[in-house]
Amino acid sequence: MLRMVQTVLEEKDIPILTDTHKSIGEEQSGHNSGVDHSRYQHHPKSLKSCLRGRSPISLKNFCAEYGIHYKTVGKLVVAMNDAQVLELLKYRENADAAGRETGISITTEILSKGDVKKLEPNIYCEAALHTPNTGIVDAAAYVRTLADLAEQQGVNLLKNAPVTNVKQDGSGFILQVKQGEQEYEFHAEVVINAAGLYGDTIAKMVNPEFPYTIRPLRGEYMKFNTRARAELSMSGKCVYPVPTIIEGMFDEYGQAKKAAGNHLTPIFNAEGNISNWVWVGPLHKVVERKDDYWTERMSAKDFVLNLPFFPQLLETDLQEEQTGIQVKIPGYDDWIIQRDSKYPNLVHYIEDSPGMSGSLDSSQYLVETVLKYLFQSRELFADDLKVHIPPDFAEQIAPHLEAFEYFSKFPYESWKPNQTRVDFVTRYASSERLLDIACGGHPVTAEIQIPYKAGMDISPKAAVMAKDTFDDFYLCDFSATTTEYLQQLGTFDTIVCSEFLEHTRDSSAVIQKMLPLLNPDGKLIITVPSGESMAMRLDKYLHHGEWKRFEWFHKTHFNLLSLPEWKEIFVEARLVEKVFDFRPSDLVEGFPKENFPGWKQVCALAPRYLGHQYFFVLEKKN
């Protein structure tokens, strides 16, 4: 959200989208071939590939819903020799691997030159990879529709308004924007850097150590009329060469980066049908400036020479068409959708081709992973006086996003603490004021009836599930919350810390942070899993050996200590142990063991040692 500080508008919180140009989509978003790719040519684990199908609505269905021209035409990637035929086989393998990774298959088939002639009689090649579900879309209309929908949702769209500077301001940012002769300043809690070609420029305004630099790659187009001569006739397929190497550019694996190359793409007419015209291009050229659309444009002869599968095309058949400039990042060949390494409230959303094809999928990923917990939590608890969210919530939640994403596929709602742990905490937690730190969705303190009870957890899902069992709920990460904020909570007779310390990087520091919140004669109740159990030892061995079992465990557990190690920490904190218990028990009820590879093997080998837990009741030393 952005708050306009110096503006003719009333000062209020409003979402704002700025665009450098007078019209939306003047750069790569609206100047491309308009092809909805199957995205099989990329590494199966890249975002370009594995996000395929992430959006609940496909680009094709979105266009149908909003009246945007879209047509399924199919795509041929043609090989001119045996070496290129081998490349086609690699792409088909990639398509199969991408299908296994996402669970959404990609229909491909290898065609002989005879089969190609049946589809496109004027195309010459040795073989081709055919993806029949490839479509074309009116890219400019698609971008305009997205902008219109954003405005309908309350977004304030500022056109012809380049961002001239971005500065950190506390946990947020100050953006300076110039629109004509008018200059504005905005305060932004979160900035989404979707500046395309200028994404690295915006990023380095805030963080000069941003590791990526964008090199512009210009793509030039021409067109011809398929009815000018019989040998120019086409049936409406997209026809591509095997991708060509971009000179001087390499990916993160040291391999030469490639571009789609000079290809043929049918063009819509005004009614949304395939017209007589076909685009040729883009013919690529590395340029120095990101706004260099026209300097030393390539000739018609260059286009003809770079189209070996359509040799009948003549220079006189061609007319100049649009140019576009792509994002290309030396040393990297994937989309950048991530929080800034230094400033978590700065979100980078930088895409190159096939960015338009994957735009709905990548934006869904952005919302679900990077932005979901910030905005959803603000909106979800906006009118709930019981739930308290600290000002730096976005920064606190950033390190947890990967774990949230990982665990989202498991039935978290059914995981309940075992009764042994509940009984222990209930027995010793009688007090006037109680704080349950990292309480989760099923707090061990849920049934305790006392005058005042507060819960705390960084998970918005836990807040939804557990807030009604508390008088106040603090949506924050205790270990990351400032001392000043915690002081507002007051002090407590009992602090419960059940199955939390093993998830912290420095358990000793976290305990020290709890002590000012504990009354002089108060109780600190701690439960932790035993770091000495056979299950933990075996898992550690398997994790570092060839078997990588219990991946879930090592994503979230950092401090699995032995009993002497825990006792040493308590002594350093000047805590006196009043009660100690050690019990073998399953970690949680309703735990879906079948979802975790290796669980059955461990159960078979060491059933007696699973889930040992240490239970402590501690008091401050007088």
C-alpha positions as CSV (number, residue, x, y, z in Angstrom):
1,M,0.0,0.0,0.0
2,L,1.2,3.5,-0.7
3,R,0.3,6.6,1.2
4,M,0.5,9.8,-0.8
5,V,2.3,12.4,1.3
6,Q,2.7,15.5,-1.0
7,T,-0.1,15.4,-3.6
8,V,-3.2,17.1,-4.7
9,L,-5.2,14.0,-3.5
10,E,-6.4,13.6,0.0
11,E,-3.9,11.9,2.2
12,K,-5.0,8.3,2.6
13,D,-3.8,4.7,2.1
14,I,-4.3,3.7,-1.5
15,P,-2.7,1.1,-3.8
16,I,-0.8,2.9,-6.6
17,L,0.7,1.6,-9.9
18,T,3.1,3.9,-11.7
19,D,4.1,3.6,-15.4
20,T,6.8,5.6,-17.1
21,H,4.8,5.9,-20.3
22,K,1.6,7.6,-21.4
23,S,0.0,4.3,-22.2
24,I,0.2,0.9,-20.5
25,G,2.4,-1.8,-22.1
26,E,4.7,0.5,-24.2
27,E,7.7,-1.7,-23.5
28,Q,8.1,-5.5,-23.5
29,S,4.6,-6.2,-22.1
30,G,2.9,-4.9,-25.2
31,H,5.6,-5.3,-27.8
32,N,6.2,-9.1,-28.3
33,S,5.0,-11.9,-30.5
34,G,1.9,-12.5,-28.5
35,V,2.5,-16.3,-28.2
36,D,1.1,-18.3,-25.3
37,H,4.0,-20.7,-25.0
38,S,3.9,-24.2,-23.4
39,R,7.1,-23.3,-21.6
40,Y,8.8,-26.7,-22.1
41,Q,12.2,-25.4,-23.2
42,H,13.2,-24.3,-19.7
43,H,14.8,-26.2,-16.8
44,P,11.9,-28.3,-15.3
45,K,12.6,-26.8,-11.8
46,S,12.9,-23.2,-13.0
47,L,10.0,-20.8,-12.1
48,K,9.4,-20.5,-15.8
49,S,8.5,-24.1,-16.0
50,C,7.3,-25.2,-12.6
51,L,4.8,-22.4,-12.1
52,R,2.9,-23.6,-15.2
53,G,-0.8,-24.0,-14.1
54,R,-0.3,-22.2,-10.8
55,S,-3.1,-19.7,-11.7
56,P,-6.7,-20.9,-11.2
57,I,-7.5,-19.5,-14.6
58,S,-5.4,-20.1,-17.8
59,L,-4.5,-17.3,-20.1
60,K,-6.8,-18.7,-22.7
61,N,-9.8,-18.8,-20.4
62,F,-9.0,-15.3,-19.0
63,C,-9.0,-13.9,-22.6
64,A,-12.3,-15.7,-23.2
65,E,-13.8,-14.2,-20.1
66,Y,-12.8,-10.6,-20.9
67,G,-13.2,-10.6,-24.6
68,I,-9.5,-10.5,-25.6
69,H,-8.5,-12.0,-28.9
70,Y,-7.0,-15.5,-28.4
71,K,-6.7,-18.4,-30.8
72,T,-5.1,-21.9,-30.4
73,V,-3.0,-22.3,-33.5
74,G,-0.3,-24.8,-32.6
75,K,3.5,-24.3,-32.8
76,L,6.2,-26.0,-34.9
77,V,9.9,-25.9,-33.8
78,V,11.7,-26.9,-36.9
79,A,15.1,-28.7,-37.3
80,M,17.2,-28.2,-40.4
81,N,19.8,-30.9,-39.7
82,D,20.5,-33.9,-37.6
83,A,22.1,-31.9,-34.8
84,Q,19.0,-29.8,-34.4
85,V,16.8,-33.0,-34.5
86,L,18.7,-34.1,-31.3
87,E,17.8,-30.7,-29.8
88,L,14.1,-31.3,-30.5
89,L,14.4,-34.7,-28.6
90,K,15.9,-32.8,-25.6
91,Y,13.0,-30.4,-25.6
92,R,10.5,-33.2,-25.7
93,E,12.3,-34.8,-22.7
94,N,12.1,-31.4,-21.0
95,A,8.4,-31.2,-21.7
96,D,7.9,-34.7,-20.1
97,A,10.0,-33.7,-17.1
98,A,8.0,-30.4,-16.7
99,G,4.8,-32.4,-16.8
100,R,6.0,-34.7,-14.0
101,E,7.1,-31.7,-11.9
102,T,3.8,-29.8,-12.1
103,G,1.4,-32.7,-12.7
104,I,0.2,-30.9,-15.8
105,S,1.3,-32.7,-19.0
106,I,2.4,-30.9,-22.1
107,T,1.3,-32.4,-25.4
108,T,4.2,-32.7,-27.8
109,E,5.0,-34.8,-30.9
110,I,7.9,-35.2,-33.2
111,L,6.9,-34.8,-36.8
112,S,8.7,-35.9,-39.9
113,K,9.2,-33.4,-42.7
114,G,6.3,-35.1,-44.5
115,D,4.0,-34.6,-41.5
116,V,5.1,-31.0,-41.3
117,K,4.2,-30.5,-45.0
118,K,0.7,-31.7,-44.2
119,L,0.3,-28.9,-41.6
120,E,2.3,-26.1,-43.3
121,P,3.0,-27.0,-47.0
122,N,5.5,-24.1,-47.5
123,I,7.8,-24.9,-44.6
124,Y,11.0,-26.8,-45.3
125,C,12.8,-28.8,-42.6
126,E,14.0,-32.3,-41.6
127,A,11.7,-32.6,-38.6
128,A,9.7,-30.6,-36.1
129,L,8.5,-30.6,-32.5
130,H,4.7,-29.9,-32.6
131,T,2.9,-28.4,-29.6
132,P,-0.8,-28.3,-30.8
133,N,-2.1,-26.3,-27.8
134,T,0.1,-23.2,-28.3
135,G,-2.0,-20.1,-28.8
136,I,-1.6,-16.5,-29.8
137,V,-3.1,-13.5,-27.9
138,D,-3.5,-9.8,-28.5
139,A,-0.8,-8.8,-26.0
140,A,-1.5,-5.1,-26.0
141,A,-5.3,-5.7,-25.3
142,Y,-4.4,-8.2,-22.6
143,V,-2.2,-5.6,-20.8
144,R,-4.8,-2.9,-21.1
145,T,-7.4,-5.3,-19.6
146,L,-5.2,-6.0,-16.6
147,A,-4.8,-2.3,-16.0
148,D,-8.5,-1.7,-16.3
149,L,-9.2,-4.5,-13.8
150,A,-6.7,-3.1,-11.4
151,E,-8.4,0.3,-11.5
152,Q,-11.8,-1.3,-10.9
153,Q,-10.3,-2.9,-7.8
154,G,-9.3,0.6,-6.5
155,V,-5.7,0.9,-7.8
156,N,-4.7,4.4,-8.6
157,L,-2.9,4.2,-11.9
158,L,-0.4,7.0,-12.6
159,K,0.7,7.1,-16.2
160,N,3.6,9.1,-17.6
161,A,5.0,9.0,-14.1
162,P,8.6,7.6,-13.9
163,V,10.0,6.8,-10.4
164,T,13.0,9.0,-10.0
165,N,14.2,7.7,-6.6
166,V,13.4,5.1,-3.9
167,K,14.7,5.5,-0.3
168,Q,14.4,3.4,2.7
169,D,12.2,4.9,5.4
170,G,12.0,2.8,8.6
171,S,10.5,-0.6,7.6
172,G,9.0,1.1,4.4
173,F,10.1,3.4,1.6
174,I,9.8,6.9,0.2
175,L,9.2,6.9,-3.6
176,Q,9.8,10.1,-5.6
177,V,7.7,10.2,-8.8
178,K,7.6,12.9,-11.5
179,Q,4.5,13.3,-13.6
180,G,4.9,16.1,-16.2
181,E,6.0,19.1,-14.2
182,Q,4.4,17.8,-11.0
183,E,6.6,16.0,-8.4
184,Y,5.2,13.6,-5.8
185,E,6.4,11.7,-2.8
186,F,4.8,8.5,-1.5
187,H,5.3,6.5,1.6
188,A,5.1,2.8,0.8
189,E,4.9,0.0,3.3
190,V,5.7,-2.4,0.5
191,V,7.2,-1.8,-3.0
192,I,6.7,-4.3,-5.8
193,N,9.5,-3.7,-8.2
194,A,7.8,-4.8,-11.5
195,A,9.7,-2.2,-13.6
196,G,10.7,-4.7,-16.3
197,L,13.7,-3.4,-18.2
198,Y,14.4,-1.0,-15.4
199,G,13.9,-3.5,-12.6
200,D,17.6,-3.5,-11.8
201,T,17.7,0.4,-11.7
202,I,14.8,0.5,-9.2
203,A,16.4,-2.3,-7.1
204,K,19.8,-0.6,-6.9
205,M,18.2,2.7,-5.8
206,V,17.4,0.9,-2.5
207,N,20.0,-1.8,-2.4
208,P,23.2,-1.1,-4.4
209,E,24.2,-4.7,-3.8
210,F,21.3,-6.1,-5.9
211,P,23.1,-8.9,-7.7
212,Y,21.5,-8.7,-11.2
213,T,22.1,-6.3,-14.1
214,I,19.7,-6.2,-17.0
215,R,21.1,-6.1,-20.6
216,P,18.5,-5.0,-23.2
217,L,18.0,-7.3,-26.1
218,R,16.1,-5.7,-29.0
219,G,13.8,-7.7,-31.1
220,E,12.8,-6.3,-34.5
221,Y,9.8,-7.4,-36.6
222,M,8.7,-7.3,-40.2
223,K,5.6,-8.7,-41.8
224,F,4.4,-10.2,-45.1
225,N,1.1,-10.9,-46.8
226,T,0.4,-14.6,-47.2
227,R,-1.8,-13.9,-50.2
228,A,0.9,-12.0,-52.1
229,R,2.1,-15.3,-53.8
230,A,1.0,-18.9,-53.5
231,E,4.4,-19.9,-52.0
232,L,3.9,-17.5,-49.1
233,S,0.6,-19.1,-48.1
234,M,0.4,-20.4,-44.5
235,S,-2.2,-22.3,-42.5
236,G,-1.9,-20.3,-39.3
237,K,0.7,-22.1,-37.3
238,C,3.5,-20.5,-35.3
239,V,6.8,-21.7,-36.8
240,Y,10.0,-21.4,-34.9
241,P,13.6,-22.4,-35.5
242,V,15.5,-24.3,-32.8
243,P,16.5,-21.5,-30.3
244,T,19.6,-19.6,-31.2
245,I,22.6,-18.6,-29.0
246,I,22.8,-15.0,-27.8
247,E,26.4,-14.0,-28.3
248,G,28.2,-13.2,-25.1
249,M,25.4,-14.1,-22.7
250,F,25.5,-17.1,-20.3
251,D,23.1,-18.6,-17.7
252,E,23.8,-19.5,-14.1
253,Y,25.1,-22.9,-15.2
254,G,27.7,-21.4,-17.6
255,Q,25.7,-22.4,-20.6
256,A,25.2,-20.0,-23.5
257,K,21.8,-18.2,-23.3
258,K,19.4,-18.7,-26.1
259,A,16.5,-16.8,-27.7
260,A,13.6,-18.0,-29.7
261,G,15.1,-16.7,-32.9
262,N,13.5,-15.4,-36.1
263,H,10.1,-17.0,-36.4
264,L,6.7,-16.7,-38.1
265,T,3.6,-15.7,-36.1
266,P,0.1,-15.2,-37.5
267,I,-1.5,-11.8,-36.8
268,F,-5.1,-11.1,-35.8
269,N,-7.5,-9.0,-37.8
270,A,-9.9,-6.6,-36.2
271,E,-12.5,-9.3,-35.7
272,G,-10.1,-11.6,-33.9
273,N,-9.6,-14.1,-36.7
274,I,-6.3,-15.0,-38.4
275,S,-5.5,-12.3,-41.0
276,N,-3.5,-12.5,-44.2
277,W,-0.5,-11.1,-42.4
278,V,2.3,-12.9,-40.6
279,W,5.0,-11.4,-38.4
280,V,8.6,-12.3,-39.1
281,G,10.8,-11.9,-36.1
282,P,12.0,-11.0,-33.6
283,L,15.5,-10.7,-35.1
284,H,17.6,-10.1,-32.0
285,K,20.3,-7.5,-31.5
286,V,22.0,-6.6,-28.2
287,V,21.8,-2.8,-27.7
288,E,23.4,-0.5,-25.1
289,R,20.4,1.6,-24.2
290,K,17.1,0.3,-22.9
291,D,15.1,2.8,-25.0
292,D,17.0,2.1,-28.3
293,Y,14.1,0.9,-30.5
294,W,15.2,2.2,-33.8
295,T,18.9,2.9,-34.1
296,E,20.5,1.0,-37.0
297,R,17.6,-1.3,-37.6
298,M,18.3,-4.5,-39.5
299,S,17.4,-4.8,-43.2
300,A,14.9,-7.0,-44.9
301,K,17.9,-8.9,-46.2
302,D,18.9,-9.8,-42.6
303,F,15.4,-11.2,-42.0
304,V,15.4,-13.3,-45.2
305,L,18.9,-14.8,-44.5
306,N,17.8,-15.8,-41.0
307,L,14.7,-17.7,-42.1
308,P,16.1,-20.9,-43.7
309,F,12.9,-22.9,-43.3
310,F,11.0,-20.4,-45.4
311,P,13.4,-19.8,-48.3
312,Q,10.8,-18.5,-50.8
313,L,10.5,-15.2,-48.8
314,L,12.0,-12.2,-50.7
315,E,13.2,-8.9,-49.3
316,T,10.5,-7.2,-51.4
317,D,7.8,-9.2,-49.6
318,L,8.6,-7.6,-46.2
319,Q,7.3,-4.4,-44.5
320,E,8.8,-3.0,-41.3
321,E,6.8,-3.6,-38.2
322,Q,7.2,-3.1,-34.4
323,T,10.3,-3.5,-32.3
324,G,10.4,-4.7,-28.7
325,I,13.2,-4.9,-26.1
326,Q,13.5,-7.9,-23.8
327,V,15.0,-8.3,-20.3
328,K,18.1,-10.4,-20.4
329,I,20.2,-11.0,-17.3
330,P,23.8,-12.2,-17.8
331,G,24.5,-15.2,-15.6
332,Y,20.9,-15.9,-14.9
333,D,18.0,-17.4,-16.9
334,D,14.9,-17.5,-14.8
335,W,12.3,-15.1,-13.4
336,I,13.2,-13.1,-10.3
337,I,10.2,-13.2,-7.9
338,Q,11.6,-12.7,-4.4
339,R,12.1,-10.3,-1.6
340,D,15.2,-8.2,-1.5
341,S,18.0,-9.7,0.4
342,K,18.4,-6.6,2.6
343,Y,14.9,-5.0,2.6
344,P,12.1,-7.6,2.9
345,N,9.4,-5.1,2.1
346,L,10.9,-4.5,-1.3
347,V,9.7,-7.3,-3.6
348,H,11.3,-7.9,-7.0
349,Y,9.1,-9.2,-9.8
350,I,11.3,-9.2,-12.9
351,E,10.5,-11.4,-15.9
352,D,11.9,-12.1,-19.3
353,S,10.4,-14.2,-22.0
354,P,8.0,-16.1,-21.7
355,G,6.7,-13.5,-19.2
356,M,3.4,-12.8,-20.9
357,S,2.6,-16.5,-21.2
358,G,3.3,-17.0,-17.6
359,S,2.0,-13.7,-16.2
360,L,-1.1,-15.1,-14.5
361,D,0.9,-18.0,-13.0
362,S,3.8,-15.9,-11.8
363,S,1.5,-13.2,-10.3
364,Q,-0.4,-16.0,-8.5
365,Y,2.9,-17.2,-7.1
366,L,3.8,-13.7,-6.1
367,V,0.5,-13.3,-4.2
368,E,0.5,-16.8,-2.6
369,T,4.1,-16.8,-1.4
370,V,5.7,-13.4,-1.2
371,L,2.7,-11.1,-0.5
372,K,0.0,-13.4,0.8
373,Y,0.8,-13.3,4.5
374,L,1.3,-9.5,4.6
375,F,-1.8,-8.3,2.9
376,Q,-4.1,-11.2,3.8
377,S,-3.2,-10.7,7.5
378,R,-3.8,-6.9,7.3
379,E,-7.2,-7.4,5.7
380,L,-8.2,-10.5,7.7
381,F,-7.7,-8.9,11.1
382,A,-8.3,-5.2,10.2
383,D,-11.4,-5.0,12.4
384,D,-10.4,-7.6,15.0
385,L,-9.4,-5.7,18.1
386,K,-8.1,-8.9,19.7
387,V,-5.4,-9.5,17.0
388,H,-2.3,-7.2,17.2
389,I,0.1,-6.9,14.3
390,P,3.5,-5.1,14.8
391,P,4.6,-2.5,12.4
392,D,7.5,-4.7,11.1
393,F,5.3,-7.7,10.5
394,A,6.3,-8.0,6.8
395,E,9.9,-8.1,7.8
396,Q,9.3,-10.7,10.5
397,I,7.3,-13.1,8.3
398,A,9.7,-13.0,5.4
399,P,12.1,-15.8,6.7
400,H,9.0,-18.1,7.3
401,L,7.5,-17.9,3.8
402,E,9.4,-21.0,2.5
403,A,8.3,-23.1,5.5
404,F,4.7,-21.9,5.1
405,E,4.8,-22.8,1.4
406,Y,6.2,-26.2,2.1
407,F,3.7,-27.1,4.9
408,S,0.7,-25.7,3.0
409,K,0.3,-29.1,1.2
410,F,-0.1,-30.9,4.6
411,P,-3.3,-30.9,6.8
412,Y,-2.0,-28.5,9.4
413,E,-5.5,-28.0,10.8
414,S,-5.6,-31.6,12.0
415,W,-2.2,-31.5,13.9
416,K,-2.9,-31.4,17.6
417,P,-0.5,-31.5,20.5
418,N,-0.4,-34.9,22.3
419,Q,-2.3,-35.2,25.5
420,T,0.8,-35.7,27.6
421,R,2.1,-32.3,26.7
422,V,-1.3,-30.7,27.3
423,D,-1.7,-32.4,30.7
424,F,1.8,-31.2,31.8
425,V,1.3,-27.6,30.9
426,T,-2.3,-27.5,32.4
427,R,-1.0,-29.0,35.7
428,Y,1.6,-26.2,36.2
429,A,0.2,-23.2,34.4
430,S,-2.3,-21.9,37.0
431,S,-1.9,-18.1,37.2
432,E,-3.6,-14.8,36.8
433,R,-1.8,-13.8,33.5
434,L,-0.4,-16.3,31.0
435,L,1.5,-15.8,27.7
436,D,1.6,-18.8,25.2
437,I,4.5,-18.1,22.8
438,A,4.4,-19.8,19.4
439,C,1.1,-21.3,20.4
440,G,0.2,-22.7,17.0
441,G,-3.3,-23.4,15.7
442,H,-4.1,-25.9,18.6
443,P,-2.6,-24.3,21.7
444,V,-1.6,-26.5,24.7
445,T,-3.2,-23.8,26.9
446,A,-6.6,-23.9,25.1
447,E,-8.5,-25.4,28.0
448,I,-6.8,-23.4,30.8
449,Q,-9.3,-21.0,32.4
450,I,-7.6,-18.0,34.0
451,P,-8.4,-14.2,34.2
452,Y,-6.1,-13.3,31.3
453,K,-4.4,-15.3,28.6
454,A,-2.4,-14.1,25.5
455,G,-1.3,-16.1,22.5
456,M,1.5,-15.4,20.1
457,D,2.4,-16.9,16.7
458,I,3.8,-15.7,13.4
459,S,1.4,-17.8,11.4
460,P,-1.8,-16.1,10.2
461,K,-3.4,-19.5,9.9
462,A,-2.6,-20.2,13.6
463,A,-4.2,-16.8,14.4
464,V,-7.4,-17.6,12.6
465,M,-7.6,-21.0,14.4
466,A,-6.5,-20.0,17.9
467,K,-7.4,-16.4,18.5
468,D,-10.7,-17.1,20.1
469,T,-9.1,-19.1,22.9
470,F,-7.1,-16.0,24.0
471,D,-8.0,-12.5,25.3
472,D,-5.3,-11.1,23.0
473,F,-3.4,-12.6,20.1
474,Y,-0.1,-11.2,18.9
475,L,0.7,-12.0,15.2
476,C,4.5,-11.9,15.4
477,D,7.7,-13.9,15.7
478,F,8.8,-13.6,19.3
479,S,12.5,-14.0,18.5
480,A,12.3,-11.2,15.9
481,T,10.0,-8.8,17.8
482,T,11.6,-5.8,19.3
483,T,12.0,-5.4,23.0
484,E,10.1,-2.2,22.9
485,Y,7.1,-3.9,21.4
486,L,7.2,-6.7,23.9
487,Q,7.3,-4.3,26.8
488,Q,3.8,-3.2,25.8
489,L,2.5,-6.7,26.7
490,G,3.3,-6.3,30.4
491,T,4.5,-9.1,32.6
492,F,3.1,-12.6,33.2
493,D,2.8,-15.2,36.0
494,T,3.3,-18.0,33.5
495,I,5.0,-18.1,30.1
496,V,4.5,-21.3,28.1
497,C,7.0,-22.1,25.4
498,S,6.0,-25.5,24.0
499,E,7.8,-26.9,21.0
500,F,9.2,-23.5,20.0
501,L,12.9,-23.2,21.0
502,E,14.0,-26.0,18.7
503,H,12.8,-23.7,15.8
504,T,15.0,-20.8,16.8
505,R,18.6,-20.1,15.7
506,D,19.8,-19.0,19.2
507,S,17.7,-20.6,22.0
508,S,19.7,-19.0,24.7
509,A,19.1,-15.5,23.4
510,V,15.4,-16.2,23.0
511,I,15.1,-17.3,26.7
512,Q,17.0,-14.2,27.8
513,K,14.4,-12.2,25.9
514,M,11.6,-13.9,27.8
515,L,12.9,-13.1,31.3
516,P,11.8,-9.4,31.4
517,L,8.2,-10.6,30.7
518,L,8.2,-13.1,33.6
519,N,7.2,-11.9,37.0
520,P,9.8,-12.5,39.8
521,D,7.9,-15.5,41.2
522,G,6.5,-16.6,37.8
523,K,6.9,-20.0,36.0
524,L,8.5,-20.6,32.6
525,I,7.1,-23.9,31.2
526,I,9.2,-25.3,28.3
527,T,8.7,-28.5,26.3
528,V,11.2,-29.5,23.6
529,P,12.0,-32.6,21.6
530,S,15.0,-34.6,22.7
531,G,18.0,-34.2,20.6
532,E,19.3,-37.5,21.9
533,S,16.6,-39.8,20.7
534,M,17.4,-42.6,18.2
535,A,15.0,-41.0,15.7
536,M,16.9,-37.8,15.7
537,R,20.2,-39.5,15.4
538,L,19.1,-41.8,12.6
539,D,17.4,-39.0,10.8
540,K,20.5,-36.9,11.0
541,Y,22.5,-39.7,9.5
542,L,20.0,-40.3,6.7
543,H,19.8,-36.6,5.9
544,H,23.5,-36.2,5.5
545,G,23.9,-39.6,3.7
546,E,22.4,-40.7,0.4
547,W,18.9,-40.9,1.8
548,K,17.4,-37.4,2.4
549,R,14.6,-38.3,4.7
550,F,12.6,-35.9,6.9
551,E,13.2,-32.9,4.7
552,W,10.4,-31.2,6.5
553,F,12.2,-31.5,9.8
554,H,15.4,-29.9,8.7
555,K,13.6,-27.0,7.1
556,T,12.3,-25.8,10.4
557,H,14.4,-27.3,13.3
558,F,17.7,-25.7,14.1
559,N,18.3,-26.5,17.8
560,L,17.9,-30.1,18.8
561,L,19.9,-30.2,22.0
562,S,20.8,-32.8,24.6
563,L,19.6,-32.6,28.2
564,P,23.0,-31.3,29.5
565,E,23.0,-28.6,26.8
566,W,19.5,-27.4,27.7
567,K,20.4,-27.4,31.4
568,E,23.6,-25.3,30.7
569,I,21.4,-22.7,28.9
570,F,19.1,-22.5,31.9
571,V,22.0,-22.0,34.3
572,E,23.4,-19.2,32.2
573,A,19.9,-17.6,32.2
574,R,19.8,-17.9,36.1
575,L,16.8,-20.1,35.9
576,V,16.1,-22.8,38.6
577,E,14.6,-26.1,37.5
578,K,11.6,-26.9,39.6
579,V,10.1,-29.8,37.6
580,F,11.6,-32.1,35.0
581,D,10.0,-34.9,33.0
582,F,11.1,-37.0,30.1
583,R,8.5,-39.0,28.2
584,P,8.4,-41.0,25.0
585,S,5.3,-40.0,23.0
586,D,4.3,-39.3,19.5
587,L,5.0,-35.7,18.5
588,V,1.4,-34.8,17.6
589,E,-2.0,-36.4,17.2
590,G,-3.3,-36.4,13.7
591,F,0.2,-36.2,12.3
592,P,0.0,-37.5,8.6
593,K,3.1,-39.8,8.7
594,E,2.2,-41.3,5.4
595,N,3.0,-37.9,3.7
596,F,6.7,-38.0,4.8
597,P,9.1,-40.4,3.2
598,G,11.2,-42.3,5.6
599,W,8.8,-42.2,8.6
600,K,7.8,-45.8,8.3
601,Q,11.5,-46.9,8.0
602,V,12.3,-45.0,11.2
603,C,9.3,-46.3,13.0
604,A,10.3,-49.9,12.1
605,L,13.9,-49.4,13.3
606,A,13.3,-47.4,16.5
607,P,9.7,-47.2,17.6
608,R,10.6,-46.9,21.3
609,Y,12.6,-43.7,20.7
610,L,10.3,-41.7,18.6
611,G,9.1,-38.3,20.0
612,H,11.0,-38.2,23.3
613,Q,10.3,-34.9,24.8
614,Y,11.8,-32.9,27.7
615,F,9.4,-31.1,30.0
616,F,10.6,-28.3,32.3
617,V,9.1,-25.9,34.8
618,L,11.6,-23.1,35.6
619,E,11.7,-20.1,37.9
620,K,14.0,-17.1,38.2
621,K,16.8,-17.5,40.6
622,N,16.5,-15.2,43.6
